[in-house]
């Protein structure tokens, strides 16, 4: 049995629910991640934000001829306005099969990991789970060399 604790990324970057959407977008980009746990002032997990939540900003809503959203206004909005607040989380000792089932059922790419006090301690993404399937993943250079060697 492989547990969440064994595959999770510990102490993940988080963002405050009061931060702006623009700040969240910059953080996602600078860290090169797709998911950010959202926390309140006490550090309690209150939501999740993904790059998918931000994609909607690229296509402002239009009703008839009236423009409903302005991108700059959206970027200044608080993260809480676009985050997913129904957080699906797992505990440290939950088996990866539970995580996989939750990801598939909820169509999500990452799940926060909480301890017995419900404090955020990690995150498991689909990338973490894929690494389980390829524990000795060759480097990109190694793969290119291997491909080159098979072609004669």
Secondary structure, DSSP 8 states (H G I E B T S, - for coil): --BHHHHSEES--EEETTSBHHHHHHHHHHHT-SEEEEE-TT--EEEEEEHHHHHGGGS--EETTEE---HHHHHHSBGGGTSB-S--EEETT-BHHHHHHHHHHHT-SEEEEE-TT--EEEEEEHHHHHHHH-TT---HHHHHHHHHHH--
